[in-house]
Structures are given as structure tokens and as C-alpha cells.
Amino acid sequence: MKRNLTQKILAAHLVEGELVSGKEIAITIDHTLLQDATGTLALLEFEALGLDRVKAGLAAQYVDHNLLQTDNKNADDHKFLQTAAARYGVHFSMPGNGVSHQVHMERFGVPGKTLLGADSHTPGAAGVSMLGIGAGGLDVALAMAGYPYHLPCPKVLGVRLSGKLPDWVSAKDVILEMLRRYDVKGCVGRIIEYHGPGVATLSATDRETIGNMGTETGATTSIFPSDERTREYLTAQGRGNAWIPLSADDGAEYDEQAELDLSKVEPLIAKPTSPGNVVPVREIAGLKVDQAIVGSSVNSSFRDLMIAAKMLEGRRVHPDTSFHVNPGSRQVLENVYHAGGLLAFLTSGARVHEPGCQGCIGMGQAPGTGEVSLRTFPRNFPGRSGTKDDKVYLCSPETATAAALKGVITDPRDLAKEMEYPKIEDPKQYAIDEKSIIFPSQELVGTKIIRGPNIKPLPVLEPLPDRLAVEVVLKVGDNMSTDGIMPAGNRVLPFRSNIEALSEFVFSQVAPDFARECKARGTVVVVGGENYGQGSSREHAALAPRYLGVRAKIVKSFARIHKSNLCNFGILPLTFKDPKDYDKVNKGTKIVFPDVRKRIERGDREIPAEADGATIVTILDVSDRQRKHLLAGGTLNFVKGELLVKA
């Protein structure tokens, strides 16, 4: 049978199940990735398993989110992460060394390998033909312990690329075109595999941009072939021996197919407040811009920063616009310096920040009241910037820099009248410095783990009772993101290792009294619409509500990672059998699941309930494995129970 590249990689790692879309499979994981906003909790979960060392082929811990040290909490967490990484054999990337996706691709990415990351933008690993999947921290902790990763087998959407991008159009516009077509849930349950003659025109970092932001389509991940462009990049990184050729068989079939002619892509922009709200830049040209940012989680490579630097060279940023640059890594910043880009930024009036996520996670760079901000980031969910009622637009480095120069949204093609389009060539050999990565060694095995006062034990989660009586504490609409459920930003992120304190912020942007009302009611349920839990992989959006007494969520449909996280922490992920029943329940509705434990034990898919006397039917669409975890009150309870039996 002629196979596509996705099937080849999945088959090479398959340990349970069959490659039939929708059926649960388990795959071995070669690399694991943690960042500091998810890593503290994940390392506490790994520690709870009682193992001496990680068993994954390569485990890495990055510090890129919580870089602002306004008190002791973030600094304490960083010391915990560094000492725990040393103790358990995890590579540790120091604060300021860069964003996890960029650094992992530079120093560790290998074609054909699997990468499981506690960050939803892990699919950026597609840049080096690595199958990167975002997941909750507990799933990553289990992979670090040598367990396989379970997921519903995705369909494969084959996107055939042809042509070549025109001047002033770049990889960001390609993924914005995909979002224009598919919106934020059109690729749920799919892996996007890019193929065709147009692939060769895209560099490895172009592909990273497309894979990274492909998450916003709802896709499980994205993948590109490993070809000469991949080899060029790895060779320039001094890792040419890691390259192998990988591609789909000629004539391979895909579950779904699409065509994308790169030569016809134009500058695009996502308007507030969704990455899927995409229009051509020309349609909103002229809107005043107060802030523009290039870099961060995506579009922070050498090419992306140098295109901005060359556009700014010999010019000044508009006096009414603040222009920020967030390098993806120290390596990027050093190479931009050698190419003259840093001087161009400084003399143009740009503000250059240390490598890291920065404003992408709401850690600084918040726009002012009513201000318009153009960003090359992957998300613009409401309030994610740190400013209530923010007006954040997502665009390419070309479009962001054009706005910085003109002070208004500008189609970058209009700049052709006054400057040539900069042609940026990636270095043949990058300047490489690994001194900010602490590699595992036997000398570090006995390292004492340092815990600050903000590192709290994991909450105890009770098993599922025989009967579940709950009250609806909140009802929300479609596309509720994990940012809406569990906000980020500099006020909230420092509590990621303290679930009791963190729980006070659950739904705080949507329903400020949510935590108080949960405590007053006891056991509660949240009701939602379509694509509930889109966005970040943060498992805190499941664990913190569970801590407050949320035992079920009833929605029209779930986003993949959040649904898995709910199972991991013993919250029933239920959907309405009849979507019209959504209108029958409201805040205050009392719902009873009379024999819920028995129904789950015997494998019932339909879980009936009484809602203020009226019968509604919900669907529990989970695997047999996940049923066991829900019954136990969560995955960690179940796995620890298994380990005790084996002992």
C-alpha cells in the first residue's frame, strides 16, 4: 500500500491499536518538551510516579514563559525546574535562552521522530519533519516515564502546495490562508500533511511557522517532508548527521485533500478576537496602529527578524507606534547581530527584548486601553494580551513592520514604491552557543530539588461516586478557549505550581465570582457550546476547576487536548446527544446522574440525566482506558494504583 508520510511515522511508532481514523492508538514518544508554565506541575506529576530518571530518549525543560520576576515566585519555580531537571536527567534551557519550539528545533529536532510537548504549539517541530504533538502536562510526564501516548487516530488532510510566494508575502500568510479556509475547528481530528512542488520553496523556519500556528485550525499536528531544505537547516546548525530523507510514497492517498497555490497568496491578517477571523490586509488598511510586535512563539527565527530589520534599516518607527522585537532564541539574536540587524533595530527606535514568549502569553507588552496591536503571535483570544477588551490583530513580520513604519495598517506590497523587498538568506553556518543548556550527566543525579514556598503538593482527587448530583454554575457559548477558562498573564502564571491559589482565577475574565460560587455550591457542572477548550494545552484549565468541585462538563463539542485533560483529572467530558438540549439547561439548573458509575463501568456511551425533572441524554465518547481513569478520579490515581499492584 502506498503510504503518506504521516502514516509512515505513526506506523513506525505504533504500539497499540490500528491506524483507523477515530480509533484510539498508542505511539512511542522519542522526545518530550516542557516549558515553565506547564513544567512545574508536570515535574510534580512525574515525581509522584516514584521513578529515579526519565525514560524518554530525550527530555527537555525550557524556561520561556514566566520571565518577569516581580517577586519570588517565578525565580523559585525556575530553581525548582533546574534542580528537578538535574535530578531526573532532563535537559534544562535557562531563562533567556529562548522559546521552546525555536530552541528544540535548533538543537534537538530530528526528522521522523515523535515529540510530545506540554505546549499546544509543539507542532512547530514540523519545520524539521518531526511529528510534534501538544498535550497536557500529565501526558508528557507519563511519556517521560516511558509510557506510550494515547490519542484518537487522526485523519490525514493532504495539502498540495504549488507555485512560490510572491514578494511581501511569507509563511505566516500561508497559515492565515489555511485559517481563512478552515477557521479554528475545521481541522479537528486531523493531521495536516503538506506535499507537492511548492514545499521546496519554503525553508525549515517557514515550515515551523506553518506547523506552529496550524494548531489554531484545531489540527492534532502538521508535517512536512524531510528534503534538501531540511538538510540545509540541520547542516547550518552543525547537525547535518541528524538528517534523513522522508516523504510520502508517490501516489499516496489522503483521507482529505486540498490545493494551495502559493503564488496566489496575498498578505492576510486575523482580526480580533480569533485566529480564524482572517481578511486580506488591504481590506482594513489605514487603521491606526499603536503597537506592533515581531517574534515570540512564532515568527521569531533569523529570517523573520532580519526581514523586519532590513525594512527598518535607515528608517524610523512611526512616532505614534511602539515596535517590539522578541527573538526566538539567543542563537537567533546572536546571528541577527552578526548580520547587522540589531543595529538596524536600535537606530530605528525598536524595543528589543530578551528571547522568550513575552507578550504572547500576556507576560508584559500589554497594549493600552483601546489601542490597536499588530502581532506575529499565533493567538488573539479576548484578554490574552493582558488588556481587557484588547484589539489584537495577527499578521506576518512584513505586515507588522509596515504598520510600525507607517503608523497604520498597511499592505506591505505598497512599500514596493519606496524600497526593494529584502531577500533574506539563512546562514550557511549559524553561530552556535549551547552554554545556556544544561545537559544531563551522572554528576547531577544526586542533585537536591529546591522547592520555594509556592511549590505546593498535588491536590488529592476522589474517585467518581455512584451517583452524581450537580448544579450548573456557568453556561458559556461556542469556542470557549483555555485562556477564558484559566487565564495566563503576569498575575496568574506565577501560581501554576499552587493549584489552591490558582483556582481563584478560574473563569475570572468570564465570570469573576466563579470560584466563590463553586465553593458555595459544592459539586458543580459547566455547560458550553461548540469547540469547548480550544487553544492552549494547559492542564490547569482542567485541574483547577476540578479542585473547585467541577465534576462534569456538558458541551456540544470539545477541542482535543482539553478533552483529554478533563479525563486525566476525573472530569466527565460529556456532549449533548441532542444539541437542542443546550437550551434546556441554564445557570442554577440542578442535574442528577443517578447511576453514573455503573454506566461508565459497563461501557455505556449514553449517560442519561435528570435536569430539573426533565430527562436529557449526554454522550461519553471516550476509550475504555479513559473510562478507567475517570472512575479512579484521574489518570495519576489509576497509574499509581497500577504501580502499587506491580510492586
N, C-alpha and C positions, 0 to 999 in steps of 0.2 A: 504494500500500500504506500502511495506517495504521501509523505507527511509534511505538514508545515513545521516551522521552527518551534513554535510553542509546544506542539505535540512531542517533538524530539526531546526538548528539555524536560518536560513533565514526565515522559516515559523513562528517561534516564534516572529520575529521582523518585519514581513511584514505589511505594512500599505497601499501600493498601488501596483497594478499590480498583475500578476500571475507568478509563478516560471516556466517560459518557457524561455529557453535559447535564448538570444538575445533581448528579450522584456524588456523595461525599468521597473524597480521595485523601490520602495522606502522602506527603512527599518529604524526603530528607532535606535538611537545610544545611548548606555549606557555610554561610556567613550569617552572623546576627549583628544588628545595629541598634544601639540605644542612644538617645540624647538626654540631656539633663532634665528636661521637663517630664520625661517618662521614665528615665533611668533609675531614679531613686526608688520608686515603687517597684519597678521590675527587679532590681537587685535585692530588695527586701523579699520579694516573692521567690527569687532564686535561692536566697539564703534559707528560706523556710523549707526548702526541699532537702536540706541537710547534706549537700554534696560538697566535696573538697575543692573541685576545679570544674571549669566549664568543659563540656564535651564536644561542642561545635568545632568545626575546622578552624574558624576564625571568629572571634567575638570582639566587637569594638564598642567603646563608650565615648561619645562626643559631648563636649560642653559648648553649646552654641545658642541656647535659648535664654537662660537666666543669667545674662552677663551683667546686668545692672546690680551693683551691690550697695543698696541703700540702707541695709542693716546687716546683721549677722547671718540671716537665713540662707541666702544663696551661696555665700562663701562657705558656710558649714556644709551645705549639700555637696558642693564641689569637692571638699575634703573627704566626705563620706564616699563619693563616687570614685575618687582617685585611690583611696586605700582599699575599697572593696574590689576595684578592678585589679589592683596588685595582688590581693589575696586570692582571687579566683581565676586569674590568668586571662584577663581581658585587656586588650589594647586600650590605652587611655589617651584621648586627644584633649590637650589642655585648653582652658578658656582662651579665646582669641586666635586659636589655630584655624578655625573655620567651621563652616556649615557641614553637617554630617554627610550630606549627599555629595557635595563637591569633593571633600577630603577622601571619602571612601572610594570614589571613582578614581581620584588621582593615585592613591597609594595602594589600594587593595582590590579594586574591581577586576574580575576575571570573566571573560566570555563563557557562557554556558553554565555558570554556577548559579545557585539559588541564594538569595539574600532575603532574610526576614527582618524587618525593621519596625521598631515601635515609633514609627512616624509615617503618616499616610503618604508622604511624598517619596518614600523609598523607591517607587517605580522609576525614579530618575536614573537608576542603575542601567536602564535600557541603553544609556549612552555608550556603554561598553558591552552590549549584548548580554547583560546579566539579568536574570529573572528576579526582579526586586518586588517584594510584596509588603504592603503596610499591614500591621496587625496591632492588637493590644499588647501591652507590656507583659502580661501573664503568658500569652502565647509565645512571645520571644524568650521569656525566662525558661519556659519548657524546652524550647529549641536549644537554648544554651546548655540545658541538661541532657541533650541528646535525644529528646522526643521528636517524632515527626510532626509536621504541621498539617492540620486537617482543614479542608475547605471544600465547598461545593465545586465540582469540576466545571470550569468556565467554558463558555462557547468561545470560539476564536473569530474575531472580526478582522478580516484581512483588508488592509487599506493599501491599494496600489498607488504609489507615488510616481508621477511622471513630470517632465519638464524641470525647470530650475527657477528658483526665486528671483524676482526682479530686484533691481536696486531699491533701497529704502524699505524692503520687506525682509523679515527674518523669521527664525524658527518660532518665535512667540506668536506670530501671526498665523502660523500653521496650526498650532494647538487652539488658538482662538477660533479659527475656522472650524475645527472639529467641535468645539463647544457651541458654535453657532448652529451647527447641524444637529448635534445630539443633546445639547443642554446638559444639566447636571445629573441626570439619571438615565440617559439614553444608552449608556454602555454598562449598566449594572449587570453583573454576572458574565462579563466578557473580558477577554484579554485582547488588546489591540495589537495586531502584528503588522508592522509596516514593511512593504516589499516593493519591488519594481525598480525601474531605471532611475527614478528620482532620488532614491535613497543615497546613491553615491555622491550626490551634490551636497549632502548635509554632513557636517563634521560631527565628531563624537559629542562635543558640547552642545551642538544644535539638537542632537538626538536626546541628550539629557534634559534639555528644556521641554521637549515634547513629551517625553516619558514622565517627567516630574509632574507637569500640570495636567497630564492625562488622567490623573486621579480625580480631577474635578468633573470628569464625564461620568463618574461612578464606576469606571473600569477597575477590575482587580489589579491589573498592571498593563504595561506596554512592553514591546520587544522590537528590536531592530536586528538585522543580520550583523554578523561579525565579518567585516570585509577589510579592504585596504585602508579605509579611513579609520577603522578601529585600530589597525596595526600602527598607523601613523601616530595616533594619540598615545598608545601604550609605549611605543618606541621613544617618543618625546618625553615620556615620564620615566624613562630608564627601565621600563618593564616589558620590553618587546618580547621576552621569552614567555610571557603570560598569554600571548595572542594565539588563538586558533581560529580557523575559518569556520563559520556557522551560517547556514541559510536553509530555507525551505527547499524541498525537492522540487525540481521542475514539474509544473503541473499539479502541485499540491492543492488540495481543496480546503476551503474555509467554510465555517458554519454560516457566515455572512460576509458580504464583500462590498467594498466601496472604492471609488476612484477619486483621487485628488491631484489635480494638475497644479503643480507648484507655480508655474508661470502665470497663473490666473489669480493667485492670492494677492490681496491688497492689504494695506495697513488697517488693522482692526483694533477695537477697544471694547472692553466689558464695562458697562455702566453699573452704577450702584443698583442693588446690593447683592449681586450674584455673578459668579464667573460665567454663567450661561447667558447673561444679558448682553449679547455681543452685537455691535453695529460697526459699519465702516467709520474710520476716524473722520473722513470728510463730512459725514452727516452731522457731527457735533463740533466741527471746527469753529474756533472763535470764542469758546467758553473760557473765561478767566481761570487760570491755574495758580494756586497759592503754593503748592508743594509738588515736587517731583522726586522720585527715588528710583535709582537703578541698583539692582543687586539683591542680596538676601537669599532666600531659599532657592530661588530660580533666577536665571539671567544674571548670575554673578561670576561667570567664567572670564578668562582673559579676553576672549573675543568680545563679550558683551560690554565689559568695562572699557576696552580700547575703542570700540565704536563710539561710545559716548565721549571719551577723551578727545578723539580726533575731531568730532563735531564741535567740541568746545575750544579747540586749540586756537589761540589768538582772539578769542571772543569772551564776552562776559555773560554770566547768567542774568536774566531779566531782574531788575531790582525788586519787583513785586513777587518773585517766585524764589522759594528756598529749594535748593537742589542738593540731594544727599546721594552718597555712594556707599554701598555696603558690599565690600569684597567677599567672595565666597570662601576664600582661604588666604592664609599667609602667603602660600605659593603664588596665588593669583596676584596679590598685592605686590610681591617682590618682582614678578615678571612684568607687571604693568609699569612699575618703577623703572626697570631696565629699558623698557620701550618708550620711555618719556611721557607716559600717560599721567603719572602722579603730578608732575609739574603742570600739565595742562589743567588738571582738576584744581590745583591750588590757585593758579593765576586766574582762573575763570570765576572763582568765588564759590566753588562747590564745597560741600562739607563731607570730608572723608572719614568714615567710621571704622572701628576695628572689625575684622572679619566675624560675621555671625548673623543670626536671624534678625535681630534688632526689631524694627517696626512691623515686620511680617507677623510676629506673634504678639504685637502690642507692647513690646518692651522698649519704650521710647518712640520718638518720631511721630507722636500723635499730632494730627492736624488741628488747627484752631477751630473755634466754633463757626460752623457754616462754610468752612474752607473746602476747596476742591483739591484733592490729592491724586496725582497720577503715579502709579507704582508698577514695577515689573514683577510684582509678587504673584502668587497663584490664587489668592483668595481676597474677597472684599465683602465678606459677610457683615451684617449690621453690627457696628460697635467693635469689631475686631481690632481696629486701629487704636482703640483706647479712648476715642471720642464718640460720645453719644450722637446719634443722627449724622454720622460721618458721610462724606461724599467721596468714596474711593473708587477710582477707575483703574482697570488693569490693562497694560499695554506693553509694547516692545521697548527695548532701550532706545531705538531710533525715535519713537513717538514721544517717550518721556523726555528725552534730551531736546527734541524740537520744541516741546512746550516750555522747558526751562529757559531756552534761548528767547522765545517769543512772548512768554507770559500768558499765552492762551493755548488751548488745544489746537495743534497744527498737524495737518497731514505732512509727514516728513518728506514726501515727494516734492512738496512746494519749496523745500530748501535747495533743490537742484539749481535754482536760479542764482544762488549765491555761493554754493560750494559743491565740490565733487563728492560723490558718495565714497566714504572711506572703505578701502578694500583691506580687510584685516587678515593677515596670515598668522595662524597659530605658530608658536616657536617650534623649530625643528628639534630643539632640546630645551625643555623647561629648566629653569633654575630650581633645584630641589633641596628642601630642608626638612628633615624628619625629626628635628630636635625637640619639637613640641608634641611628639607622640611618644608615650612611654610604652615600650614593648614588654610583653610578659617575660618573666625569667624565673628560674628556680630560686634566685636570691630573694625574690619578693614574696615567696609562698607564705612565709610566716608573718607577713605584714598585719599589724593590728588595725582593725577597722575603727575609724574615728567617727563617732556619732554626736552631732550637735543636739541641742535641746529640741530642735524642730523635727528630728527624725523620730517618728512615733511608730509603735508596733502596728501590724496589720489588724484591722477590726476582725472580731470573731463573727462569722456568718452562720446563722442557724439553718438546718435542713428545711426543706419545704414541708409545711404542715399538711395534714389530711384534708383539711377544709380551709379555704382562703376567703376571708371576708375583708373587703377593702372599700375605700371611698375615693372617688375621683377628686384629686387635689388640684389638677391642672389639665386643661384641654388646649392643645395648640393646633396649628394648621399644617400645611404642606412644607416640605424642605426645611424642617427644623434642624439646624446644624448642631454639632457638638460644641461649637462656640456659644450657641444660645443656651445649651444645657449646662455646660461647665465652662465659663469664660476663661480666657487667658489674661495676659496683661501683667503689668508690674505689681499690681495689688494682689493678684490671685496666685500667680505661678509660684511664688516662694513657699506656698503651703502644700505643694504637690506630695510631700512626704508626711503630711499631717492631715489625715482624712477627716478627723473631727473638726479641725479649723476650716479645712477646705469646703466642707459640706455647707457651710454658711453662705457660700456663693452660688450654690446650685440654682439655675434659672433666675439668677439675680437681675439680669437685664430684661427678662420677660415678665417675671412675677416676683418682685422684691421680697414678698413675705413668704415665699415658698418654703424655706427651711423652718420657719416658725410654725406654719400651718401643718407641715408634716409631723412635727413634734407634738402638736396638739391633737392630731387625728390618729396617730399610731401607724397602722398598716394602710398603705395607700397605693393608688394606681394613677398612671399618667396616660392620657389619651392623645393621639396625634393623627396626622394625615399621611400623605404620601412621602416616601423617601426620608423617613424619620431617622435622624442621626447621621446625616451626610457630613462630610468634611473630615476633621482631624481624627486620628486613631486613638486619641486619649481615652484610656480605660477609666480614668477618673469620672468620666461622664456616665459610667455605669456604677462604679463602686461608691462614689459619694451619694448618689440617690439611694442606693441600697442601704447605706449607713443610716439614711434618714427614714427608712421604712418603706421605700418603694419596692413592691414585690412583683409587680407586673406592669407591662406597658402594652396598651392595645392601640394599634395604629392601622392605617391602610396598607403601608408597605415600609420596610426597613432598608437602610443602607447596610452594606455587607459587614463592614468592620464593627459597627456599633451593635448589630445583632449578635455577632459572635461574643463581643464583650459582655453583653447582657447575660448570655448563657454562662460565661466564665464567672460571673458574680451572683448567680442564682436569681436573676430577674426574668420572669417568664416573658419571652418576646412573642406576643400574640397579635394576630391580624384579624380584622373583621371578615367573617365569611361573606357577609353582605355589607359592602361599603356604606350602604344607606344607614346601617345601624350606628354609624359615627354620629348621626344627627340625634340619636335617641339618648345619648349619654352626655352629661354636662358636669361642670364642677359641682360637687356635692352629691352626685348620684352614688348610691350605695350598691356595690356589686358583690355577689357571692358566687364562688366556685365551690359547690358542695362536696364533691369527691375528687378534687383535682389531682391528688397524689396517686390515687388508684388509676385514674385515666392515663396519667403520664407513664406509670409503671407498665401498663399493659399495651402501650404504644398507640393510644388513641390520637388521631390527628385533630379531630373536632373536640373542643373543650367548651361545653355549654355553660352559661352563667345566667344568674337572675339579676337584672338591673332595675332596681326599684319595682320589683314584681314582674317585669316584662322579661321574656327569655331572649337572649341574644346568643349567637354561636360564634366562637372565636376559633382560629386555626393556629395550632402549634406545629410549624413546619421546621423541625429540627431533626438531626440524626439521632440514632439510638445512643451514640456516645454522649451527645449533648443532653439527652434526657437524663442519663445517669448523673451528669454534673448538676443539672437543675435540681434533681431530687436530693442530692447531697448538700445543696445550698451554695454550690460553686465548684469550679474546677479544682482549685487548690485543696479544698476539703476532700474531693474524690481522689486526687493523685496522692495526697499524703496518706489517705486510708489504704490505698493500694501498696504504697511503700512499706507501711506498717505490717501488712499481711505478708509481703515478701520477706521482711526481716524476721 
